[in-house]
């Protein structure tokens, strides 16, 4: 199942199910059909009480919500829900599938990226990388989906993309073990960890961060894909699932990056185990993989693959991951409000 969130002309954003390449079945319609079919109240209040709001509500509600959504998709394909209940993908603006996750962590799981980025700065590979997976918290209130990437002037000081995958937690868990942590994953999406490198490097000299170099925008989308759709590309290991999903990045139509999720040195299960040590993870929490090898200009410029290239206003950046879709953004310089710092 592919879940989306989209803007509506009036009112809050809506959740939906991508039932074909071009059609979205609104979650409200899908869940209302299910409630009517099983003889329960199907008004908006009853649906909200049972399943919450939007895609996040579906994730939080767990197995009952997934069963209801699966039944509705089957009914749509069989014609028991009319085709007119769906809306055209091209007629709406997609948001991030979960626009405001409860929390968002980003890992550092690809050795190639870490090793190359350090070598390009004249640094040896840090041995602690092989001892435990590391992550940082990023701003879960600054998530964007496909579409404009609004930035301020200082973000344009070496503005970078980062080609990543991300998982969404589907079941609460604490002190997880990597051998079983994948049972707590609801699905996967594409992540673009936009980075203002000058800000990032300046603040990290103080042995803290990244903070302002990262917290202005993180792209997620275009869909949240449940793991059953990815199953043919999953290999189970004692360290957790390995996902064979090719990754690509394009800037203004030119491909600049190639990678594969399977090349993560630390698995998502291992990231989950580390993140949940003494801490409870909750449904809807997002955990990114970190950047794949060649997956950002910081690495590409340092390796002379590109030449001092950074994102500029008007640039289009698109990330693709097999089975997860294509996340596209355009850089837009946003003027600050009056009296705001630039």
Buried (B, 14 or more C-beta within 10 A) or exposed (E): BBBBBBBEEEEEBBBBBBBEEEBBBBBBBBBBBBBEBEEEEBEEEBBBEBBBBBBBBBBBBBEEBBEBBBBBBEBBEEEEBEEEBBBEBEEBEBBBBBBBBBBBBBBBBBBBBBBBBBBBEEEEEEEEBEEEBBBBEBBBEBBBBBBEBBBBEBBBBBBBBBBBBBBBBBBBBEEBEBBEBBEBBBBBBBBBBBBBBBBBBBBEEEEEBBBBBBBBBBBBBBBBBBBEBBEEBBEEEEBBBBBBBBBBBBBEEEEBBBBBBBBBBBBBBBBBBBBBEEEEBBBBBBBBBBBBBBBBBBBBBBBEEBEEBBBEEEBBBBBBBBBBBBBBBBBEEBEEEEEEEE
